[in-house]
Amino acid sequence: MPANAVVDAERRSTEGGRDRISLTGIVAFGHHGVFDFERDQGQRFVVDVSCTVDLAAAARADDLSQTIDYGALAQAVAADVERDPLNLIEALADRIALTCLRYDAVQCVEVTVHKPQAPMPVDVADVAVTLTRSRRYE
């Protein structure tokens, strides 16, 4: 694009759905797993979330109220990890996705839950699941 090109800000803002807010490496301690020792001892989980949000209004207004408070989102994700245990990290990822979708601005979310200390029969650096959930408009 030439340096003197004019960008149509209104057109750009109506193309929403491509903007994302990502939080990477949220660390929280939880008691999830299928084994008794995982439930008893607990372990560290690492979560990445990437929320699809129309950020045009926030970018224009430079106003926090027009976007998602990253700190509040991170706290909500950590609280999901720290609360009642689940057997599978797939279920934990789904719980976190539903929490993200409670924010009205979030259209879609991708969640990755890492379980670096997962009990495995061979050495692995990490075990993770990633899922994507979208808001349903009815």
N, C-alpha and C positions, 0 to 999 in steps of 0.2 A: 504494500500500500504506500503510495507516495506520501511524503511528509506533510503536504498541504491538503490531504484528503479530508473530507468531512464525514464524520461518523454519525449515522442516524441513531441517536440514543433511544428514541422511542421504539424503533424497530428492534433494536438490540434487547430492550427490556421485555418485549413481548415473546421473545424466543425462549423464555425461562426453561428450566428443567436441565440445563447443562451445568449450572453452577453447583459447587459442592463445598461443604464444610467437612473437613477431615480432622479427626483426633486420632493420633497414632501412639500406641504404647501406654495406654491407661493401665496401670498396675493396681491390682486389688487381691486380697487374700480371701479364698473361699474354700468350701468343703464339698466340692462336687466330685463325683466319680462313682463307679460301681463297686469299688472295693471298700470294705469296712475301714481299713487304715486311711484311706483318702478322706472319708467322712470324719474320722476321729482327729487326724493330724492336720488336715487341710493343706493347702499349697497356694502358690502364687499363680495368678492368671494374668495374662496380658491381652488387652482388647484394643482393636482398631475399629473405628466407625467412620463411615463416609456417608454423609447425608446430602441428598440432592435437594437443593433449596433455590428458589428464585431470589438472587441477591441484588437484583437491579435497584430496588427501592433503597436498600441499606447503602449501596454504593453511592447512589445519588445524594442521599440525605446525610450520610456519615453519622448514622444514628443507631445505637445499640438496640433500641426498641424495634427496629425494622429487621432484625436478624435474630439469630439464636445466641444466647449467652453460653459461650464455650465452657466456662467454668461450671455452670449449672448442669450442662449436659454431661460433662466428665464426672461430676458428683453422682448424677443419676445412674450412669453406667457402673461406676464403682459400687454403688449401693445394690445394684442388681447382682453383682458378683458376690457381695458379702452377705446377702440374705439367704433364705432357706435353700438347702442343698438340692441339687438335681443329679440324676445319674449321668447324663450325657452333656458334653459341651455343645452339641447340636441344640439341645433344649435351652441351654444358657444363652446361646447366640440368638435364638428366637425371642427369649424374654427381653434381651437388650434391644433387639429390633423393634419390638412393640413399644418399649419405653421411648425410643427415638421418634417413632411415629405418633406419639402423643403430642409432640410439638406440632402445632397446626401448620407451620411453614414447611415441614419435612414432607416431601413428595415420595421419596424412595430412600432406602438406607441399605448399605452393605456393611455387614458386621463380620469381623474375624475374631475368633476367640482362640488364643494360643494357650496351650497347657504344656509348658516346657519341661515340667517334671513328671509327665504322664508315665505311669509304669508300662514299660515296653519290654518285649523279649530280646530286643537288640538295641544297641545305642542309637538314639536319634537326637538331633539337635532340638527339635520342636515337633509338637503335634498341634495342628490347627484345623478348624473348620471355618468356612466362609459361606454366608448365606445372604441373599438379597430379598428384601420385602418392600412392597409398595403399598401406598394408601389406596384403598378401594373407594371409588366414588359411586354412590348409588343414587 
